[in-house]
Amino acid sequence: MYLIGNKVDLVNNGESERKVSVDEAKFFANENRLKYMETSAYADIQVNESFFNLLEEVHFQKQKTLIKSSDSINNPIVIPRKYDKKQNKSDESCC
């Protein structure tokens, strides 16, 4: 699973304004067998990527547990690897 640091857009020139340093977050993630990403909903930085990565991970874990089931093999869920922001940016707004 993932540890996701949000509001990365608020960091100005380094670690001084962070509540948790990148090293501390990565250490915590590593100690707890998590993957680490930073996002910003406001600036649209890695938001979609984080959701797709999480979805892929959940799907992968589910496939591992259901590998003996013929339904999971015969009817796989396809997750797109790339997300085209331009194509899906029409009237979307996060807030």
C-alpha positions in Angstrom: 0.0 0.0 0.0 1.0 3.7 -0.1 1.9 6.5 2.2 0.9 9.7 0.4 2.1 13.1 1.4 -0.3 15.8 0.3 0.0 19.6 -0.1 3.4 19.4 -1.7 2.5 22.7 -3.5 2.9 24.5 -0.1 6.6 23.6 0.2 8.7 26.6 -0.8 12.4 26.0 -1.3 13.2 23.1 0.9 12.3 21.3 4.1 11.8 24.2 6.4 8.1 24.5 5.9 7.3 20.8 6.1 5.7 19.2 9.1 7.3 15.9 8.1 10.6 15.7 6.1 10.9 13.7 3.0 13.5 11.5 4.6 11.3 10.9 7.7 8.3 10.0 5.5 10.4 7.7 3.3 11.9 6.0 6.4 8.4 5.5 7.9 7.1 4.1 4.6 10.1 1.8 4.3 9.8 0.5 7.9 6.1 -0.2 7.3 6.5 -1.7 3.8 4.7 1.1 2.1 5.4 3.0 -1.1 5.7 6.8 -0.8 4.4 9.5 -3.1 3.8 13.2 -2.7 0.8 14.9 -4.2 -1.0 18.2 -4.4 -4.7 18.3 -5.2 -4.5 22.1 -5.5 -1.7 22.1 -8.1 -2.8 18.8 -9.6 0.6 17.1 -8.9 0.5 13.3 -9.1 -3.1 13.0 -7.8 -4.4 10.8 -10.7 -1.1 8.9 -10.7 -1.5 8.1 -7.0 -5.0 6.8 -7.4 -4.1 4.7 -10.4 -1.1 3.3 -8.6 -3.2 2.4 -5.6 -5.9 0.9 -7.8 -3.2 -1.2 -9.6 -1.8 -2.4 -6.2 -5.2 -3.3 -4.9 -6.1 -5.2 -8.1 -2.7 -7.0 -8.1 -3.2 -8.1 -4.4 -6.7 -9.2 -5.2 -5.5 -11.2 -8.3 -2.9 -12.9 -6.1 -5.5 -14.1 -3.7 -8.0 -15.1 -6.4 -5.5 -16.7 -8.8 -7.1 -20.1 -8.3 -10.5 -18.8 -9.2 -11.3 -19.2 -12.9 -13.4 -16.0 -12.8 -10.4 -13.8 -12.0 -8.3 -15.3 -14.8 -11.0 -15.4 -17.5 -12.4 -11.9 -16.7 -9.5 -9.7 -15.7 -9.9 -6.0 -15.0 -7.8 -3.8 -17.3 -6.3 -0.7 -15.7 -4.9 1.9 -18.1 -1.2 2.5 -17.6 -1.2 6.1 -18.7 -3.7 8.8 -17.8 -4.2 11.6 -20.4 -4.8 14.7 -18.3 -5.6 16.8 -21.4 -8.3 14.4 -22.5 -10.1 14.5 -19.1 -9.6 18.1 -18.1 -12.8 19.5 -19.6 -14.9 21.0 -16.8 -13.3 19.1 -13.9 -12.5 20.9 -10.7 -11.2 19.4 -7.5 -12.7 22.0 -5.2 
